[in-house]
Amino acid sequence: MKILLTGAKGQLGSECKEVMKSDYEVIDTDLEEFDITSWDNVILTISQLSPDIILNCAAFTNVDECETKRRESERINVEGPRNLAQGAARYEKVIVHISSDFVFNGRKRLPQPYFEDDPMSPLSFYGVTKMESETAVKQNALNYILIRTGWLYGIRGDNFIKRILALALQKDQESLRVVNDQFGSPTWSYRLAQQIKVLIDKGKEGVYHATSEGYCSRYEWVQYILERMDIKIPVFPCTSDEYPTPAKRPANSILENRQLKTEGLNIMPSWQKDLDTFLDTYGETLVKDAEGYPA
């Protein structure tokens, strides 16, 4: 079987390429080679390559920039998935699309998680584009797998862990302040790629949540990382109001992998277990890279 992978240079896309290539022929593309915002380009590419599955990992993921670069984020996050879904339907292909915890408003009382059938009500423009991307896929594709995830980290691309280490390792940095009123499940992009492969292997359809098991606050996440890496810097909790950002974040981003568990397909371990493995594997690289990383 053949997979057309978009966003192959990104954090999740690069992991999907590595995980999928053992059992599938993976045609990896990024926006430079395959402009998913162009309908004509999408139709021509699907027609010529004739993939069995379209795996869409392409996205505008800078949540704060989405607030100001609305047209660009809308093109990539909504129009692109719509084109892919329509192209998949025209040629009777399966589309796998990645969505986000940001489609929810985060107002559920902790520690209640969000389920696949909970109503969407995003707080940010990024969340709006991801909600609209889901609608576009559902309304246009004949066969789809839609996967919501959140708090992703990995060795490639930009993510929270890399930014925190860049700050913590600055020579003049005396302490860190991290919000303690946002909760979610840190999820390794490599493990998510493996979970996506399970769904593809089984020929599944529908909406799934896929994050690591358990949850923590961002403050607790940072404490865990720094203690695990033996980085000595004081970390102080603060509220989201004390650390304002252009885009509003959900307070509760906990997703329950209910559908995966119902179907006996959940392979996601605890967030601590995967984070331990990730830091053991890439800790030295992360520290070295943090010196030149923008904090």
C-alpha positions in Angstrom: 0.0 0.0 0.0 1.1 3.5 -0.7 0.8 6.5 1.7 1.0 10.1 0.5 2.4 12.0 3.5 2.1 15.8 3.8 4.1 17.8 6.3 6.8 15.2 6.2 9.5 17.6 7.6 7.5 18.6 10.7 7.6 17.1 14.2 4.9 14.5 13.6 5.3 14.0 9.9 9.0 13.1 10.2 8.1 10.5 12.8 5.3 9.1 10.7 7.7 8.7 7.8 10.1 6.6 9.9 7.3 4.5 11.5 5.3 3.8 8.3 8.2 3.1 5.8 8.7 -0.5 7.1 5.3 -1.6 5.9 4.2 1.0 3.4 5.5 2.8 0.4 5.7 6.4 1.8 5.7 9.4 -0.6 6.9 12.1 1.7 6.1 15.7 0.8 6.1 19.1 2.5 4.5 22.4 1.5 7.4 23.3 -0.8 6.8 20.2 -3.0 3.1 19.8 -2.5 0.9 22.8 -2.0 -2.2 21.4 -0.4 -3.8 24.9 -0.6 -4.0 24.6 -4.4 -7.0 22.5 -5.5 -5.5 21.9 -9.0 -2.2 20.8 -7.4 -4.0 18.4 -5.0 -6.1 16.8 -7.7 -3.1 16.4 -10.1 -0.9 15.0 -7.4 -3.4 12.4 -6.2 -4.2 11.4 -9.7 -0.6 10.9 -10.7 0.7 9.2 -7.6 -2.5 7.2 -6.8 -1.9 6.7 -3.1 -4.1 4.4 -1.1 -4.0 6.7 2.0 -3.4 10.4 2.4 -1.9 11.2 5.7 -2.1 14.9 6.4 0.4 16.1 9.0 0.8 19.6 7.4 -0.5 22.4 9.6 0.1 25.9 10.7 0.8 25.1 14.4 2.2 28.4 15.9 -0.9 29.1 18.0 0.0 32.7 18.8 1.0 33.6 15.2 -2.4 32.2 14.0 -4.0 35.2 15.8 -2.3 37.7 13.5 -1.6 35.5 10.4 -5.2 34.4 10.0 -5.4 34.1 6.3 -2.2 32.0 6.1 -3.3 29.7 8.9 -6.8 29.4 7.4 -5.4 28.4 4.0 -3.1 25.7 5.5 -5.3 24.4 8.3 -8.7 24.6 6.6 -8.5 24.9 2.8 -5.7 22.4 2.6 -7.5 19.6 4.4 -10.7 20.4 2.5 -8.8 20.0 -0.8 -7.3 16.7 0.4 -10.6 15.4 1.6 -12.3 16.3 -1.7 -9.4 14.7 -3.7 -9.6 11.6 -1.5 -13.3 11.3 -2.2 -12.9 11.8 -5.9 -10.4 9.0 -6.2 -11.9 6.9 -3.4 -8.9 7.1 -1.1 -8.7 7.2 2.7 -7.6 10.4 4.4 -6.0 10.5 7.9 -6.1 14.0 9.4 -4.6 15.3 12.6 -6.5 17.6 14.8 -6.0 19.2 18.2 -7.1 19.5 21.8 -7.6 23.2 21.0 -11.0 22.5 19.5 -12.3 22.4 23.0 -12.7 25.4 25.4 -11.1 23.6 28.4 -13.9 24.5 30.8 -14.7 21.0 31.9 -14.1 20.6 35.6 -10.7 18.9 36.3 -9.8 16.1 36.1 -12.7 15.3 33.7 -11.3 14.6 30.2 -12.7 15.4 26.8 -14.3 12.5 24.8 -14.5 12.1 21.0 -18.2 13.2 21.0 -17.9 16.3 23.2 -19.0 19.5 21.5 -16.3 21.7 20.1 -16.0 25.3 21.2 -12.5 26.7 20.6 -11.0 29.7 22.4 -8.3 30.7 19.8 -8.2 31.2 16.1 -5.9 28.2 15.8 -8.6 26.2 17.5 -11.2 27.5 15.1 -9.1 26.5 12.1 -8.7 22.9 13.5 -12.4 22.7 14.2 -13.2 23.8 10.7 -10.6 21.4 9.3 -12.5 18.5 11.0 -15.8 19.7 9.5 -14.2 20.0 6.1 -12.9 16.4 6.3 -16.2 14.9 7.7 -18.3 16.7 5.0 -16.1 15.8 2.0 -14.2 12.6 2.6 -15.9 9.2 2.0 -13.4 7.4 4.3 -11.5 9.2 7.0 -9.6 8.8 10.3 -9.5 11.9 12.4 -7.1 12.0 15.3 -7.1 14.6 18.0 -4.0 15.0 20.1 -2.2 17.6 22.2 0.9 18.7 24.1 3.2 17.1 21.4 6.9 17.0 21.8 9.7 15.3 19.8 13.3 15.6 18.7 12.3 17.5 15.5 10.5 20.7 15.1 9.5 23.4 17.6 8.0 22.3 20.9 7.5 23.2 24.5 10.4 21.1 25.8 12.9 22.7 23.5 11.8 26.2 24.5 11.9 25.5 28.2 15.5 24.0 27.9 16.6 27.0 25.9 15.4 29.3 28.7 16.7 27.1 31.6 20.2 26.8 30.1 20.7 30.5 29.4 23.7 31.7 31.5 21.8 34.7 32.9 18.6 32.9 33.6 18.1 32.8 37.4 14.7 31.2 37.5 11.6 30.1 35.5 8.0 31.0 35.8 5.6 28.4 34.3 1.8 28.4 34.3 0.2 25.9 36.7 -3.4 26.3 35.6 -3.2 24.6 32.2 -3.5 20.8 32.3 -2.9 18.2 29.6 -1.0 15.0 28.6 2.5 15.4 27.3 2.6 13.2 24.2 5.7 11.9 22.3 5.3 12.4 18.5 7.0 9.1 17.9 4.5 7.2 20.0 1.6 9.0 18.3 3.0 8.0 14.9 2.9 4.4 16.1 -0.7 4.8 17.2 -1.6 6.2 13.8 0.0 3.2 12.1 -2.1 0.9 14.3 -5.3 2.6 13.0 -4.1 2.5 9.4 -3.1 -1.2 9.7 -6.6 -2.1 11.1 -8.4 -0.1 8.4 -10.3 1.9 10.9 -12.6 4.9 10.3 -13.9 7.7 12.5 -12.7 10.1 15.2 -10.1 9.1 17.8 -8.3 10.8 20.7 -4.7 9.8 21.0 -2.5 11.2 23.9 -0.4 9.7 26.6 -2.1 8.4 29.7 -2.3 10.6 32.7 -2.1 14.3 33.0 -0.1 17.2 34.6 0.1 21.0 34.6 2.7 22.7 32.5 4.4 23.6 35.8 4.6 20.0 36.8 5.8 19.0 33.4 8.7 21.4 33.5 9.6 20.3 37.0 9.7 16.7 35.9 11.9 17.5 32.9 14.4 19.6 34.8 14.7 17.1 37.7 15.1 14.2 35.3 17.8 16.0 33.4 19.5 17.3 36.6 19.2 20.9 35.6 19.4 23.1 38.7 17.2 26.2 38.3 14.3 27.3 40.5 10.8 27.0 38.9 7.9 29.1 40.2 4.2 28.6 39.4 2.1 31.4 37.9 -1.3 31.8 36.5 -2.2 32.2 32.8 -3.4 35.7 33.6 0.1 36.5 34.9 1.7 35.1 31.7 -0.6 36.4 28.9 -0.2 35.2 25.4 -1.8 36.4 22.1 -3.9 33.2 21.9 -5.9 31.9 24.8 -5.1 28.4 25.9 -7.6 25.8 27.3 -7.2 25.3 31.0 -8.2 21.6 30.6 -6.7 19.9 27.6 -7.0 16.3 28.9 -8.2 14.0 26.2 -9.5 10.5 26.9 -8.6 7.8 24.4 -12.0 6.2 24.8 -12.5 5.0 21.2 -9.0 3.5 21.1 -9.7 1.6 24.3 -13.2 0.5 23.3 -11.7 -1.1 20.2 -8.7 -2.5 22.0 -6.2 -0.4 20.0 -4.7 1.9 22.6 -0.9 1.7 22.8 -0.3 5.0 24.5 1.7 4.6 27.8 1.8 7.0 30.7 3.3 10.4 29.9 6.1 9.9 32.4 7.2 6.6 30.9 7.5 8.0 27.4 9.1 11.2 28.6 11.7 9.1 30.5 12.5 7.2 27.3 12.6 10.3 25.2 15.0 12.1 27.6 17.2 9.1 28.0 17.5 8.8 24.2 17.8 12.5 23.3 18.8 14.3 26.4 22.4 15.1 25.4 21.2 16.3 21.9 18.5 18.5 23.5 21.0 20.2 25.8 23.5 20.7 22.9 20.8 22.1 20.6 19.3 24.4 23.3 22.4 26.7 23.1 21.3 27.9 19.7 17.6 27.5 20.2 15.4 30.7 20.3 14.0 30.9 23.8 
